[in-house]
Amino acid sequence: MMQKNLDITGKVCPYCLLAVQKASASLSPGDVLVVTCDHPPAATTTIPQFAQDNAMDCDIKKTAPGLWEIRLTRK
């Protein structure tokens, strides 16, 4: 299992999603992509929907006001 970190703070949609798509393309089953995000629509809607559509588990945790950690795990 490999863990990859991606910091997309300061980016807005659609750039958030494009960065996550690119980073997750190389994940193997069991690998984890940890995304740090400060854009609410991406953290609460866009990235979780992308995960669901692409067979990934998605765990979202608010780490600070306006900052989320999103863990995407390839199934």
C-alpha positions as CSV (number, residue, x, y, z in Angstrom):
1,M,0.0,0.0,0.0
2,M,1.3,3.4,-1.0
3,Q,0.2,6.8,0.3
4,K,0.4,9.8,-1.9
5,N,-0.2,13.4,-0.7
6,L,-1.7,16.2,-2.8
7,D,-2.1,19.8,-1.6
8,I,-4.7,21.7,-3.6
9,T,-5.2,24.6,-1.3
10,G,-5.7,27.8,-3.2
11,K,-7.2,26.0,-6.2
12,V,-10.8,26.2,-7.3
13,C,-13.0,24.0,-9.5
14,P,-12.4,22.6,-12.0
15,Y,-8.6,22.7,-11.2
16,C,-9.2,20.8,-7.9
17,L,-10.9,17.9,-9.7
18,L,-8.3,17.9,-12.5
19,A,-5.5,17.7,-10.0
20,V,-7.2,14.8,-8.1
21,Q,-7.9,12.9,-11.4
22,K,-4.3,13.2,-12.5
23,A,-2.9,12.2,-9.1
24,S,-5.3,9.2,-8.6
25,A,-4.7,7.8,-12.1
26,S,-1.6,5.9,-10.9
27,L,-3.1,4.4,-7.8
28,S,-3.2,0.7,-7.5
29,P,-5.9,-1.2,-5.4
30,G,-5.3,-0.4,-1.7
31,D,-3.3,2.8,-2.4
32,V,-4.4,6.0,-0.7
33,L,-4.4,9.6,-2.0
34,V,-4.5,12.2,0.8
35,V,-5.9,15.5,-0.5
36,T,-5.6,18.8,1.5
37,C,-8.3,21.2,0.2
38,D,-9.7,24.6,1.2
39,H,-12.4,24.9,-1.5
40,P,-15.8,23.8,0.1
41,P,-17.6,22.7,-3.1
42,A,-14.6,20.5,-4.1
43,A,-14.2,19.0,-0.6
44,T,-17.9,18.3,0.0
45,T,-19.3,17.6,-3.4
46,T,-17.0,17.3,-6.4
47,I,-14.2,15.1,-5.1
48,P,-16.5,12.7,-3.2
49,Q,-18.6,12.3,-6.3
50,F,-15.5,11.6,-8.4
51,A,-14.4,9.0,-5.8
52,Q,-17.8,7.3,-6.0
53,D,-17.8,7.3,-9.8
54,N,-14.3,5.8,-9.9
55,A,-14.5,2.9,-7.3
56,M,-12.7,4.7,-4.5
57,D,-13.5,4.9,-0.8
58,C,-13.7,8.5,0.4
59,D,-13.2,9.7,4.0
60,I,-13.5,13.5,4.6
61,K,-12.3,15.2,7.8
62,K,-12.4,18.9,8.5
63,T,-9.0,19.6,10.1
64,A,-9.4,23.4,10.6
65,P,-11.9,26.1,9.8
66,G,-12.1,26.0,6.0
67,L,-9.6,23.2,5.5
68,W,-10.4,19.5,4.8
69,E,-8.4,16.3,4.5
70,I,-9.8,13.9,2.0
71,R,-8.6,10.3,2.0
72,L,-9.3,8.5,-1.3
73,T,-8.6,4.7,-1.3
74,R,-8.6,2.7,-4.5
75,K,-10.7,-0.4,-4.1
